[in-house]
Amino acid sequence: MGTGDTDADTATRIVEAARRALVEHGYDGLSMARVAAEFDGSQSLIHYHFDSREGLLAALLERERDLYIERLEALPDDPERRLERLMDTFVREFEDWAEESGMATRFVELSAAATGSEPIRAALRDMYALIREAFERTIADGVRSGVFEPVDPAEVARLLMAGHDSVGERWVVGEPSEIPRIADALDRYVLTEVRR
């Protein structure tokens, strides 16, 4: 740890090390010892900042959520263009993100672990709510401005999130060719009902 590091800097570095260790070793293989090796620090320092592995994983998911927020804030204001970018980001380009980040399979593992861990469950729920709310807000903005049909934004957002979840599952089970098909089906049978 550098002499200028604050507690927040150290916690951030530990979370980043945990992410690298998670991507490399998976949920079952993630231990505080592996995070310490990746962090080049002591396990006691990790325990000073995070009381448990689940607490560390919840912080990691909060960091991922913050990265999603940055991506969402960079989207266009125009509802039509924003909806297109949301679809690209969270459905069409899922495979690109999965390959680049290494996190797709890890999210599936964390989702399974969430059944026994409230901190992980809450962090995942927050992440998925963030994406769903971005879809819902975008559609509501488009309905209000008259560029989208008067649809129920919450219902459409649920369908788009089901598509997002589905492409993740298809990628994890080794069927990436299904991703564009799912995206095209959502476009044909859901978004055609939304666009004027």
LUMDREN-987683 format. One record per residue (C-alpha): chain; x, y, z; residue number from 1. Coordinates in pm, whole numbers, plus 50000, padded with zeros to 5 digits. Example, Ala and Ser with C-alpha at 12.3 -4.5 7.8 and 13.67 -1.06 7.14 Angstrom:
REM residues 2
['A' [51230 49550 50780] 1];
['A' [51367 49894 50714] 2];
***
This chain:
REM residues 196
['A' [50000 50000 50000] 1];
['A' [50137 50341 49904] 2];
['A' [50197 50595 50179] 3];
['A' [49935 50829 50032] 4];
['A' [49660 50565 50023] 5];
['A' [49345 50641 50216] 6];
['A' [49114 50376 50356] 7];
['A' [48885 50435 50057] 8];
['A' [49176 50388 49812] 9];
['A' [49275 50067 49985] 10];
['A' [48917 49937 49983] 11];
['A' [48892 50018 49611] 12];
['A' [49216 49832 49538] 13];
['A' [49091 49531 49735] 14];
['A' [48762 49528 49539] 15];
['A' [48953 49547 49211] 16];
['A' [49175 49258 49324] 17];
['A' [48865 49060 49423] 18];
['A' [48720 49114 49076] 19];
['A' [49037 48984 48911] 20];
['A' [49044 48684 49145] 21];
['A' [48675 48615 49086] 22];
['A' [48717 48625 48707] 23];
['A' [49018 48393 48728] 24];
['A' [48903 48145 48994] 25];
['A' [48522 48169 48995] 26];
['A' [48293 48201 49294] 27];
['A' [48381 47864 49447] 28];
['A' [48753 47929 49405] 29];
['A' [48745 48281 49548] 30];
['A' [48911 48304 49888] 31];
['A' [49050 48589 50093] 32];
['A' [49395 48433 50041] 33];
['A' [49354 48458 49661] 34];
['A' [49231 48815 49690] 35];
['A' [49530 48897 49916] 36];
['A' [49768 48745 49659] 37];
['A' [49604 48947 49382] 38];
['A' [49608 49258 49600] 39];
['A' [49964 49197 49717] 40];
['A' [49853 49265 50071] 41];
['A' [49754 49078 50383] 42];
['A' [49431 48896 50457] 43];
['A' [49407 49091 50783] 44];
['A' [49399 49417 50585] 45];
['A' [49119 49276 50369] 46];
['A' [48927 49173 50683] 47];
['A' [48980 49523 50824] 48];
['A' [48783 49660 50529] 49];
['A' [48541 49372 50463] 50];
['A' [48402 49152 50736] 51];
['A' [48330 48856 50508] 52];
['A' [48372 48720 50159] 53];
['A' [48004 48799 50094] 54];
['A' [48056 49157 50209] 55];
['A' [48351 49189 49971] 56];
['A' [48147 49041 49686] 57];
['A' [47861 49280 49760] 58];
['A' [48111 49570 49740] 59];
['A' [48238 49429 49410] 60];
['A' [47882 49422 49275] 61];
['A' [47828 49780 49394] 62];
['A' [48138 49877 49195] 63];
['A' [47995 49699 48889] 64];
['A' [47668 49889 48943] 65];
['A' [47864 50216 48950] 66];
['A' [48021 50123 48615] 67];
['A' [47670 50059 48479] 68];
['A' [47563 50401 48606] 69];
['A' [47852 50561 48414] 70];
['A' [47744 50379 48098] 71];
['A' [47383 50485 48147] 72];
['A' [47476 50849 48209] 73];
['A' [47663 50854 47877] 74];
['A' [47354 50752 47679] 75];
['A' [47180 51002 47449] 76];
['A' [46891 51209 47584] 77];
['A' [46665 51137 47286] 78];
['A' [46438 50845 47393] 79];
['A' [46456 50666 47055] 80];
['A' [46835 50676 47040] 81];
['A' [46864 50596 47411] 82];
['A' [46639 50290 47373] 83];
['A' [46851 50170 47078] 84];
['A' [47170 50211 47284] 85];
['A' [47015 50034 47584] 86];
['A' [46919 49744 47359] 87];
['A' [47268 49736 47210] 88];
['A' [47439 49762 47548] 89];
['A' [47231 49512 47744] 90];
['A' [47108 49272 47476] 91];
['A' [47274 49286 47131] 92];
['A' [47631 49345 47250] 93];
['A' [47611 49109 47549] 94];
['A' [47864 48870 47397] 95];
['A' [48117 49151 47347] 96];
['A' [48077 49258 47710] 97];
['A' [48096 48897 47831] 98];
['A' [48419 48832 47642] 99];
['A' [48576 49162 47745] 100];
['A' [48478 49164 48111] 101];
['A' [48498 48796 48200] 102];
['A' [48202 48851 48431] 103];
['A' [47910 48683 48253] 104];
['A' [47967 48337 48400] 105];
['A' [48057 48494 48733] 106];
['A' [47721 48673 48748] 107];
['A' [47549 48338 48702] 108];
['A' [47757 48193 48986] 109];
['A' [47680 48493 49205] 110];
['A' [47310 48463 49125] 111];
['A' [47318 48103 49245] 112];
['A' [47512 48208 49557] 113];
['A' [47258 48482 49625] 114];
['A' [47005 48224 49743] 115];
['A' [47213 48188 50059] 116];
['A' [47357 48538 50089] 117];
['A' [47144 48845 50152] 118];
['A' [47431 49092 50079] 119];
['A' [47491 48938 49737] 120];
['A' [47118 48911 49668] 121];
['A' [47061 49277 49756] 122];
['A' [47354 49395 49542] 123];
['A' [47235 49192 49241] 124];
['A' [46879 49316 49288] 125];
['A' [47009 49676 49284] 126];
['A' [47207 49615 48964] 127];
['A' [46917 49459 48778] 128];
['A' [46677 49726 48905] 129];
['A' [46911 49992 48768] 130];
['A' [46896 49844 48417] 131];
['A' [46520 49782 48430] 132];
['A' [46459 50137 48551] 133];
['A' [46673 50274 48265] 134];
['A' [46453 50087 48015] 135];
['A' [46135 50197 48195] 136];
['A' [46239 50563 48223] 137];
['A' [46342 50573 47857] 138];
['A' [46011 50431 47741] 139];
['A' [45815 50662 47973] 140];
['A' [46009 50961 47835] 141];
['A' [45927 50851 47480] 142];
['A' [45558 50802 47561] 143];
['A' [45544 51145 47728] 144];
['A' [45715 51315 47434] 145];
['A' [45492 51137 47182] 146];
['A' [45767 50945 46999] 147];
['A' [45651 50611 47145] 148];
['A' [45307 50457 47152] 149];
['A' [45114 50487 47480] 150];
['A' [45243 50156 47619] 151];
['A' [45296 50058 47981] 152];
['A' [45667 50138 48038] 153];
['A' [45696 49893 48330] 154];
['A' [45558 49602 48126] 155];
['A' [45787 49671 47830] 156];
['A' [46086 49709 48063] 157];
['A' [46008 49368 48216] 158];
['A' [46005 49207 47872] 159];
['A' [46333 49374 47775] 160];
['A' [46492 49261 48102] 161];
['A' [46371 48907 48033] 162];
['A' [46556 48936 47701] 163];
['A' [46866 49061 47883] 164];
['A' [46852 48769 48126] 165];
['A' [46793 48525 47842] 166];
['A' [47094 48634 47637] 167];
['A' [47309 48592 47947] 168];
['A' [47185 48238 47995] 169];
['A' [47235 48154 47626] 170];
['A' [47593 48282 47640] 171];
['A' [47674 48087 47956] 172];
['A' [47542 47758 47812] 173];
['A' [47741 47806 47492] 174];
['A' [47472 47927 47253] 175];
['A' [47591 48277 47158] 176];
['A' [47426 48245 46816] 177];
['A' [47093 48282 46999] 178];
['A' [47180 48635 47118] 179];
['A' [47109 48817 46789] 180];
['A' [46795 48605 46743] 181];
['A' [46664 48709 47083] 182];
['A' [46750 49073 47011] 183];
['A' [46576 49056 46672] 184];
['A' [46266 48895 46827] 185];
['A' [46248 49169 47091] 186];
['A' [46280 49426 46815] 187];
['A' [46009 49268 46598] 188];
['A' [45755 49173 46861] 189];
['A' [45811 49422 47143] 190];
['A' [45977 49737 47013] 191];
['A' [45756 49757 46704] 192];
['A' [45469 49801 46949] 193];
['A' [45658 50083 47119] 194];
['A' [45780 50288 46824] 195];
['A' [45537 50516 46640] 196];
***
